[in-house]
Amino acid sequence: MMTDFFDLLRGRRDGHRTGDGRRTTAGGLRWRRTVRLMRRWTAAICAAGAVYAGLMCVAGATVTRPVVVAATAMRRGDAVNGDMFRVVEVPADAALDTALSSMEDVADDGIAQVDIAEGQPIFDAMIRGSPVTPDGFTVIEVRLASAVDALMVGDTVSLSSAMGCAAGDDAHDDAHDDAEISCLLAERALVMSRFKELTALAMPPEDALRVMTSQEAGAIVAVAKQSS
């Protein structure tokens, strides 16, 4: 293209006039065509530059923020780790103010509290760290009559016996008038893990003794309560 352009310039410079000083028609026509072509190219380049500058202004005006999202889909109750998440830049929005923004905010060994889709932003309440046995507690496996699937690892529950407290002399009666029918075996028990038929629960030793004694006599139900 540039070679042809300079050839045209040479043609205009060398042959645009005759021997008596008159312009040749061929040389002038070629020059005008070249000028029109260059104008078109210049206009196209300027338009492209304007579009690029506009895009850069828009991009510069868009504020982004880092957000932790799920790198893979997770189901409620799944054990999770850092490899299942990643950090992406997204447009800043007030709805994401409480979203996790760093991999340091993600528990190394946690439990998904809800179903999480791939690419979904992660909020603190969606992941709970794996529970640690409190000081002075013991862990026992309990066969619960209530729906185990409704419990999550890390939940705090109370345990009651449907057969009453006759099995243990030190058992705490329920606060209701029908204490003979049911009683509170453990006011606070922490769900450590779930199995198909048994649930591992951490509780004070005296509560554990009552639960083990009552478990042989009848059904035990777990009632979820707000974690302290």
Secondary structure as GFF3:
##gff-version 3
##sequence-region A 1 228
A	DSSP	alpha_helix	2	15	.	.	.	ID=ss1
A	DSSP	alpha_helix	25	61	.	.	.	ID=ss2
A	DSSP	beta_strand	64	70	.	.	.	ID=ss3
A	DSSP	beta_strand	79	80	.	.	.	ID=ss4
A	DSSP	three_ten_helix	82	84	.	.	.	ID=ss5
A	DSSP	beta_strand	85	91	.	.	.	ID=ss6
A	DSSP	three_ten_helix	94	96	.	.	.	ID=ss7
A	DSSP	three_ten_helix	103	105	.	.	.	ID=ss8
A	DSSP	beta_strand	110	112	.	.	.	ID=ss9
A	DSSP	three_ten_helix	124	126	.	.	.	ID=ss10
A	DSSP	beta_strand	127	129	.	.	.	ID=ss11
A	DSSP	beta_strand	138	142	.	.	.	ID=ss12
A	DSSP	three_ten_helix	148	150	.	.	.	ID=ss13
A	DSSP	beta_strand	156	161	.	.	.	ID=ss14
A	DSSP	beta_strand	172	173	.	.	.	ID=ss15
A	DSSP	beta_strand	183	194	.	.	.	ID=ss16
A	DSSP	beta_strand	199	203	.	.	.	ID=ss17
A	DSSP	alpha_helix	205	217	.	.	.	ID=ss18
A	DSSP	beta_strand	220	225	.	.	.	ID=ss19
###
